[in-house]
Amino acid sequence: MIAMNQKTLVKRSFVFFLVPDFSMIAFATSIEPLRIANRMLGYNAYRWRLASSDGKPVTASNGVECAVTASLEDERRYLTGEERPSMVLVCSGINVEKFQNKSVFAWLREEFNRGVSVGGLCTGAHILAAAGLLSGKRCAIHWENLPGFAEAFPKADVYADLFEVDGNIYTCAGGTAALDMMLKLIGDDFDDNLVNRVCEQALTDRVRNPHDRQRLPLRARLGVQNSKVLTIIELMEASLTEPLSLIEVADHVGLSRRQIERLFRHEMGRSPARYYLEIRLDRARHLLIQSSMPVVEVAVACGFVSASHFSKCYRELYGRSPQQERAERKQPMAA
């Protein structure tokens, strides 16, 4: 009788599906709030298990090997029984674009179609999108993976937010954003009082808004204090596909070209043209690593008029050609 009563108190049961090179910080900050909530409540309102495609341990990106208790075959069997989860969270991290497992994609679709909520931690949105679950859906992914994701899955409505909830689909950008997403979920299940108690235990003072920025503000990230320079950099970052001319930038910020040149030399140690080129090439590098876009399309997406000019600039900055950059990528992961 006691076991039955305890079971009726369970709010949610989770499957954390671990992908090779998954982010340990995103995994830990998603599972720990559940543990703390159970401790504060005095009973197990949340249950979870870990799974992998073959039931074998999975190594995180930090080299720590994590044991699991279920395989894909087990999870398919659990879906029609008492062990059916209420939510599946895909835990991934670096190299996610190389994960190719049609069986996993089919299983995720089956879970979702049977009413199980699905989610992605860190770069997990990439796997959900590959499974065909994010078309027309709002989602979040780590800022470093956003350019490649947006190119690979144009039908997904991706944002550089901390986390997104769209119906039964939960995605977060990883890192400590997983904590914010799980605290919101706990708040939805219970109340702010429990959330506050969990926050106190985790030594965090609040649940961040899902639309808070992922990255540090430019002022903190670059160590730049001049507001005009910061405005110009924001303009540059927003106009990578069709780069603005220095005259257009000057008109927008109300400075002369000479003044902008002088400010950038002082604040950034380089000309505005050079800085603009470097951030375009940085985006190109992410696209080369994270997507299968042809090199010429990467060039166009980053504002270069020709593949030859793009390759020349890329080699000068990184010491290798775009083709060499892509060739150094690992083979796709099978599991």
Buried (B, 14 or more C-beta within 10 A) or exposed (E): EEEEEEEEEEBBBBBBBBBBBBBBBBBBBBBBBBBBBBEBBEEBBBBBBBBBBEBEEBEBBEEEEBEBEBBBEBBBEBBEEEBBBBBBBBBBBBBBBBBBBEEBBBBBBBBBEEEBBBBBBBBBBBBBBBBBBBEEBBBBBBBBBBBBBBBBBEEBBBBBBBBBBBEBBBBBBBBBBBBBBBBBBBBEBBEEEBBBBBBEBBEBEEBBEBEEEBEEEBEEEBEBEBEBBBBBBEBBEEBBEEBBEBEEBBEEBEBEEEEBBEBBEEBBEEBBBEBBBBBBBBBBBBBBBBBEBEBBBBBBBBBBEEBEEBBEBBBEBBEEBBEBBBEEBEEEBEB
